[in-house]
Amino acid sequence: MPGRVGDIVATGRPRRLFWRVADDLDYLWTLVRLRILDALAGLLPGTTADQQRTQDRERIKRAFPQIEP
């Protein structure tokens, strides 16, 4: 039977709004789960690039002591 309320909800703006809200909630839930996993796993070990970056920053600080980053 055409013209029912369900037809409007299934095809119109409310449907898009529903899926947009559902997608946003799913994204938020994913972020929460990843945050929990990060807290359980702890920090990642430093890489050689991290060590090199730290050394480079220290060298820059020694070379230009008056400039604050």
C-alpha positions in Angstrom: 0.0 0.0 0.0 1.8 3.2 -1.2 2.0 6.2 1.0 2.5 4.5 4.3 4.7 6.1 7.0 7.2 3.3 6.8 7.8 4.1 3.1 8.8 7.7 4.0 11.1 6.5 6.8 12.7 3.8 4.7 13.6 6.1 1.8 13.7 9.7 3.0 15.8 11.9 5.2 15.1 10.0 8.4 16.9 7.0 6.8 20.0 9.0 5.9 20.0 10.5 9.4 19.6 7.1 11.0 22.6 5.7 9.1 24.7 8.7 9.7 24.1 8.5 13.4 24.7 4.7 13.3 28.0 5.3 11.5 29.1 7.9 13.9 28.3 5.7 16.9 30.2 2.8 15.3 33.2 5.0 14.7 33.1 6.2 18.4 32.8 2.6 19.6 35.8 1.6 17.4 37.8 4.5 18.9 36.9 3.4 22.4 38.0 -0.2 21.8 41.3 0.9 20.2 42.0 3.2 23.2 41.4 0.3 25.6 43.7 -1.9 23.5 46.4 0.8 23.5 46.1 1.2 27.3 46.5 -2.6 27.7 49.4 -3.0 25.3 51.4 0.0 26.6 53.8 2.2 24.6 55.5 0.9 21.5 59.2 0.5 21.7 61.3 3.3 20.2 62.5 2.9 16.6 65.9 4.0 15.2 64.1 6.9 13.5 62.9 8.0 17.0 66.4 7.8 18.4 67.8 9.8 15.4 65.1 12.4 15.8 66.0 12.8 19.5 69.7 13.2 18.7 68.9 15.7 15.9 66.8 17.8 18.3 69.5 17.8 20.9 72.1 18.9 18.4 69.9 21.7 17.2 69.3 22.8 20.8 73.0 22.9 21.5 73.7 24.8 18.2 71.0 27.4 18.8 70.4 27.7 22.5 68.6 31.1 22.3 65.8 29.7 20.0 63.0 27.9 21.8 61.1 25.4 19.7 
